[in-house]
Each structure stands twice: as structure tokens, then as C-alpha cells.
């Protein structure tokens, strides 16, 4: 992968969309969409439903910037330009997304290469989100570091390994120093997020292969909402999964699951792990798509579950559902 050369700081973007505009535009009604900060509602605030625009939502300043203080760590991010993730890593899939989803909506099958790239996009949408950083990486950071260090210990203690010639006390001290450096790195989570995005950005990334198998071998179905509504909503962390235990997951593609990903207010993409065709494993040239027009109950069920794994915002093409959910989530004042 070519590494971007440094650019003039004066033209570097500052506002980074963690949910891309190419995705959010599909939930516009004319020149706008609607948003509701459901966390504020649940916190007891009188939160309005806002008429909004993709240019103004799901933004954090410099969220994907590789900062100077990220140098000299395990992830070696100083090998990349400050805006490499924003300018190179994310934009490739964003540029492909519209064409692929148009095919998904308008055809009964999708070329396998497009199916693979759609899977890469779904995975990237999770990895790039603040929810992944705060609720996945930060919560699991210590366990992941401990596991990695245990694997290093196993290698360095091997009688035939590359470190066998070093005295035992030096080997132990070196590994302990590495462990402490990572545990004490306050930016470990952010660096791990950026590193993960870079490592998975190539179309030929082996890291993505197991997810392509897990997702494409399942039945793919496209739900279409009723012509007159209600319509599908989305959020500032699009996509959720449900497993046999009935729990809502941010991303869990093992075993039996159904993963829902709204792609517009009229359509929701569903990956059904309970039914499998093994099309990717069998080397098929295309992926079949089942098209289903669903009723009010199914749309509202998907919308309700979409609320369970978000940062703050619900996003919709109209305010009908947002009004219902705001009323249900408002705290009732105690009787005097």
C-alpha cells in the first residue's frame, strides 16, 4: 500500500465523519433528515427532534488523525501520514458503497467481488466508530494485552525460538517492559483502532477473509418497508445483530445470528446466519439476494432494536418514529 506524503497543514480536513455521508444521504427526505439525541431524552432532558443534514452530524474533530505523539509505539503509526486513514483508508470503500448498494436493491444477485467489498464496508463501519473504541477496545484493552504478552512469553521461552540465545532474565525483563509500555499508553485504544483500520484496508486483506466467509455464506435478504411507511431508521452506529439468546450485539458473526444493517429509509439489509448457502466457500461467482416486502411490525421491531447499540443519535427520514420513541423514553415526573 502506498503511504501518503505529508500535505500542507492548511488544507488538512479537521471534521471527520465517523458515519460517512455516502451512507447518511440515503436517509434524507429531500434536502434534510431528522435526528434525535435519545441519550438526552433518557436522561430527562426536553430534547427536540431536529431537522438536520449529513454534513452536520456524526462528526468528531481529528478523529482519524495520526498524531505526533503516536510515534515510537507497538503500532508504528508514525510510518503513515497524519491523514492517511481519513484520506486513503476510508475513502476507497466509501467511493464504492453507492454503486454496490444500488445493485443490491435492484437485482436478485450481486457479483461476488461486490459482495466481498460490501462485507468489508460493514466491518469498517464498526471499526471506525466511536462505539467500537469506547465499548469494545477500551473495555477489553487489558485482556488483549495480557493475551498478546502470554503469546510472546511462549515464543521467547521456547528452546528453539529466535530468543533462545538470550539469558532468561533479560528475556523476561524485555517482555515485561513491553507489557508496561502498552498498559501505560493512554492512547493505546485510539492507536489500536487506527492500526486495525489500516491493516484491513486492502481488498486482499487476509484479516477480512474470515468475516467474508462468516457473512457471505449466510442467506442475504433485503427488506423493503411499506410504501407509505413506517420507514427504517438508522443511528450514529449503524448495524446490530441478534442471536439465539435474544440479546442485541454490536457485531457478533459467530454461530447462529441475524445481522441487520439499514441501507436507506426504504431498505434494510439482513444477513441470516440461521440459513446458509455457503456461496463464498464454494467459490460461486455471485451472491443471491432474497427480496421481501415487510409490514409495519417488522420495520418497528428492527427500529427498536437499532436503539440498543448506539452512541447518542437516532437518524430518520421523517419524525414519526422519533416522536413515538421520544414519548416512550421520557422520564415521568414524580407525582406531588
Number of C-alpha atoms within 10 A of each C-alpha: 8 7 10 15 11 12 11 7 8 6 7 14 13 15 15 16 21 24 21 20 16 13 19 24 19 19 25 19 14 8 10 17 21 23 26 24 21 24 16 17 20 15 12 14 13 12 16 15 18 14 15 18 18 23 13 10 18 22 17 13 12 17 19 25 21 23 14 10 10 17 13 11 15 14 15 12 22 15 13 16 17 22 21 22 22 20 16 16 20 21 14 14 21 16 11 15 17 15 11 18 19 10 14 26 20 11 13 15 17 20 15 18 14 19 22 21 18 20 20 21 19 17 18 19 22 20 21 23 21 22 20 20 19 14 13 14 20 16 13 12 15 14 11 12 16 13 11 13 16 14 11 12 15 11 15 20 16 11 10 10 11 11 14 14 11 12 9 13 8 10 17 14 11 11 16 13 12 15 17 11 14 17 15 10 12 10 13 19 20 20 23 18 18 23 17 16 20 18 13 19 22 16 14 9 11 11 13 20 16 10 18 20 16 19 25 25 21 24 21 24 19 23 23 21 23 16 10 8 15 20 25 31 30 27 24 25 26 25 27 24 23 20 18 10 8 9 10 17 19 21 18 15 19 11 11 16 22 24 22 23 21 25 25 23 23 23 24 23 22 22 23 21 22 13 14 16 15 17 18 20 12 9 9 12 13 16 25 21 19 15 18 12 13 14 16 14 10 15 22 17 11 18 22 13 17 26 23 14 20 21 20 19 20 25 29 28 26 23 16 13 20 22 13 10 17 20 11 12 15 17 14 9 7 5 4 3
